[in-house]
């Protein structure tokens, strides 16, 4: 038997439901008169420094503040301002920027992952899931490839010590400055290949020197950007024994820095690989 509601009963039923889910059964007018409640995060008052300046205590406000509070972000305003001049190249540039931002966020160091897995297991998950390979201490097997076949622990277990990392085929044109932080606290790391990673620059070399300079013995940065600052960062790697770079060519500044490095570190073997010359005549590092 189908249920039927009279109009007055249906209105009363809807009204009771709405009252049930309202704030302590208060009417809309009561809630409006009381004003907004203080914002809380996990039961704690919202930090004052995170509030918009217009809502902080002691700031002067006026009737015009309504335009400040409801103003969209600068990024949205900038995008809207370019609509009249929008073309295909602008859309491609925007899409390229979004992909780069996404990749930077994707490579960031996650303290939560390290807290659950430990530094070594967290590094194994990070690198192998991005088409890189890792090798553990006292082992000759390289771990990587099809991530569906990898059976790494999903919580901390003792006995996993990363000794080598090969980022030659790291996805999306190589690891970035943000991703190198995932090498932190790998005390047994001795072998590292960053070959043909186009995002490696002097800032990346400085981070590697600070994090892994005391344990790293082998470093391959052939095909990467090389400058005088990079050589100075390499000089800080006290344990380094073997270095592979791309021939600097006619860059006298880099050649001078390498000569100084060889004089200062006679036990360091430096191998310079030839640059690849494409059919067009351009030099590809």
URKA-V268907 format. One record per residue. N is the residue number from 1. SS is DSSP state (H for helix, E for strand, L for the rest). OMEGA is omega in whole degrees, 0 to 359 (* if undefined). Layout:
BEGIN
N;SS;OMEGA
N;SS;OMEGA
END
This chain:
BEGIN
1;L;183
2;L;179
3;L;178
4;L;179
5;L;172
6;L;183
7;H;182
8;H;178
9;H;178
10;H;178
11;H;179
12;H;179
13;H;179
14;H;180
15;H;180
16;H;178
17;H;180
18;H;179
19;H;182
20;H;183
21;H;178
22;L;184
23;H;177
24;H;178
25;H;178
26;L;178
27;L;180
28;H;182
29;H;177
30;H;180
31;H;180
32;H;180
33;H;180
34;H;179
35;L;181
36;L;178
37;L;176
38;L;182
39;L;180
40;E;177
41;E;183
42;L;177
43;L;181
44;E;179
45;E;179
46;L;183
47;L;182
48;H;185
49;H;180
50;H;180
51;L;172
52;L;186
53;H;183
54;H;182
55;H;180
56;L;180
57;L;178
58;L;180
59;L;180
60;L;180
61;L;178
62;L;178
63;L;181
64;L;181
65;H;178
66;H;178
67;H;178
68;H;183
69;H;184
70;L;182
71;L;179
72;L;182
73;L;179
74;H;179
75;H;179
76;H;179
77;H;179
78;H;179
79;H;180
80;H;180
81;H;182
82;L;181
83;L;180
84;L;181
85;L;183
86;L;175
87;L;184
88;H;180
89;H;178
90;H;178
91;H;179
92;H;179
93;H;179
94;H;180
95;H;178
96;H;178
97;H;179
98;H;179
99;H;179
100;H;178
101;H;179
102;H;181
103;H;177
104;H;179
105;H;181
106;H;183
107;L;184
108;L;177
109;L;182
110;L;178
111;H;180
112;H;179
113;H;180
114;H;179
115;H;181
116;H;188
117;H;190
118;L;187
119;H;185
120;H;179
121;H;177
122;H;177
123;H;178
124;H;178
125;H;184
126;H;187
127;H;182
128;H;178
129;L;178
130;L;172
131;L;173
132;L;181
133;E;177
134;E;176
135;E;184
136;E;179
137;L;180
138;L;178
139;L;178
140;L;183
141;L;176
142;E;182
143;E;181
144;L;179
145;L;183
146;L;185
147;H;179
148;H;180
149;H;178
150;L;183
151;L;179
152;L;176
153;L;179
154;L;174
155;L;186
156;L;172
157;L;181
158;L;176
159;L;178
160;L;180
161;L;182
162;E;181
163;E;183
164;E;178
165;E;179
166;E;181
167;L;182
168;L;182
169;L;179
170;L;189
171;L;177
172;L;174
173;L;169
174;L;181
175;L;181
176;L;180
177;L;181
178;L;182
179;H;181
180;H;178
181;H;178
182;H;173
183;H;184
184;L;178
185;L;172
186;L;189
187;L;181
188;L;181
189;L;181
190;L;189
191;E;181
192;E;177
193;E;176
194;L;186
195;L;175
196;L;173
197;L;191
198;L;181
199;L;179
200;L;180
201;L;184
202;H;179
203;H;177
204;H;180
205;H;178
206;H;178
207;H;179
208;H;180
209;H;180
210;H;184
211;H;191
212;H;184
213;L;183
214;L;181
215;L;186
216;L;181
217;L;182
218;E;180
219;E;178
220;E;178
221;L;178
222;L;183
223;L;179
224;L;178
225;L;183
226;L;178
227;L;182
228;H;179
229;H;178
230;H;178
231;H;178
232;H;178
233;H;178
234;H;180
235;H;179
236;L;180
237;L;189
238;L;183
239;L;186
240;L;181
241;L;185
242;E;182
243;E;177
244;E;180
245;E;173
246;E;180
247;L;182
248;L;178
249;L;184
250;L;180
251;L;185
252;H;181
253;H;179
254;H;178
255;H;178
256;H;179
257;H;178
258;H;178
259;H;177
260;H;178
261;H;179
262;H;178
263;H;181
264;H;183
265;L;183
266;L;180
267;L;180
268;L;179
269;E;181
270;E;178
271;E;180
272;E;179
273;E;179
274;L;175
275;L;182
276;E;178
277;E;182
278;L;181
279;L;181
280;L;182
281;L;178
282;L;181
283;E;179
284;E;181
285;L;*
END
